[in-house]
Amino acid sequence: MKRSVDRILTTHTGSLPRPADLIRMMFAREEGVPVDGPALAARIRTAVAEVVRKQTDAGITVVSDGELSKPSYATYIKDRLNGFGGASQALQYRDLVDFPEMAKRVFGDPGRSRRKTPACTGPISLRDPAAAQVDVDNLKAALRPVDVTDVFMSAASPGVISLFFRDDHYGSHEAYLFAIADAMRQEYETVARAGFILQLDCPDLAMGRHIQFAGLGLEDFRKMARLHLAALDHAVANIPPEQLRIHLCWGNYEGPHHYDVPLADILDLVFAARPQGVSFEAANPRHAHEWRLFERVKLPPDKLIIPGVLDSTTNFIEHPELVAERIGRYARLVGRENVIAGTDCGFGTWVGQAAVDPDIVWAKLASLAEGARLASSELW
C-alpha cells in the first residue's frame, strides 16, 4: 500500500453504483431467469471501464472495479464455491428488533430483499477457479487509459461468509471458518498476484456483534473475533501484509445501531492481524466521535488507517471543509503519512441498493477528493 507522502490519498470501500441495464441483467440471473452469458460478461467488462473512469474523474486516487461482477460483496461466493444450497437464511439485526417499522424499511431495500444466502450443506471447495482471474483481467483492461496511484480489489473474508451463510454441515464453527479460508485462498492470491491491494471485507468483526453473536458477552465475542482473524490470517499467509487491507463495518444501513460494538473493543484485535491497512466507519453518527480513541491508542508502526469521511447511507453531500476537518483529526493524531481518506462503506453493496442516488455518489466522491486537497494544503 502506498502511503500519503506529499498529499492525502483518497479511496472508498469497494462497491459502487452499477448501470441500470447491468442491474437488470444481474437481477435476472439471481432469480434464475436465463441470461446471455457472453453478453453479461461483456457488459461487466465495459461497466468496469466506465466505473474506473468515473473514479478518476472524481479525483479518487486508489481505485477499484466497483465490485460490478458481484451480486453483493459477500453473497457472490455462492456462485464461486461448492457446498451451498437450499433456501436463503434470514438474519436478525438486534438493533432493528427494537424498531420493527424501521426493520421493514431496511429489509425492503430492493437489493437486500433479493439477496440469496443459502446454508452450507456440504463440503466447501472451489467451484469456479476462473472467476477471480476474469475480475482481475477486467480491471487491468480498465486501468490502461487512466492514471492512478494505487489499485485494490475487495473479497469476502471467511468470517463474513460464515455470517451470511449458516453452517448446516461442519458442526464446528472453527472447522467451518477454516474450510472457507482454504477455499477462498485461491481468489485472494489471484488478486495479489495481479499486483493489486486485497481488501478483506470483515463486517463480522463489528456488525457480527449485533447479528451473528448477539447472544454473547463482550469477552466471548472477542474470542470469536480472534478465531475469525486467525482464519483470515491463515487464508492470506502467502500475501505480504503491505498488500492487504481490512474493512470493518457495523452494517451499511440507516438504522439505530445502538447495539454497535465500540471500535475500542475490537481495534486491538484488528491491529494484531496481518493486514497493514485498516478501513473503518468514522463518519456516521454512531461512530463519528471515535477519532478520539487515537488520542490514547498508538498506531502500530507497520499499520495505516483508512477512516471513512463520507457517510454511505445518506444523500447529503459532505462539504469539503468538513471532509478536510475529519481527515485532519486523524492525521494529527497518527501522522499524515499514515492516513488515507475513505468512505464508511460501499455505495453498491447489493445489486439494486438505492440508499444513495448514483449521481450523488459521484458528487460525494468529488467532495472527498476536494476535502483531501484542502487537508493536504494544511498538513504539508
Secondary structure, 3 states (H helix, E strand, C coil): CCCCCCCCEECCCCCCCCCHHHHHHHHHHHCCCCCCHHHHHHHHHHHHHHHHHHHHHHCCCEECCCCCCCCECCHHHHHCEEEEEEEECCCCCHHHHCCHHHHHHHHCCCCHHHCCCEEEEEEEEECCCCHHHHHHHHHHHHHCCCCCCEEEEEEECHHHHHHHCCECCCCCHHHHHHHHHHHHHHHHHHHHHCCCEEEEECHHHCHHHHCCCCCCCHHHHHHHHHHHHHHHHHHCCCCCHHHEEEECCCCCCCCCCCCCCCHHHCHHHHHCCCCCEEEECCCCCCCHHHHHHHHCCCCCCCCEEEEECCCCCCCCCCCHHHHHHHHHHHHHHHCHHHEEEECCCCCCCECCCCCCCHHHHHHHHHHHHHHHHHHHHHHC
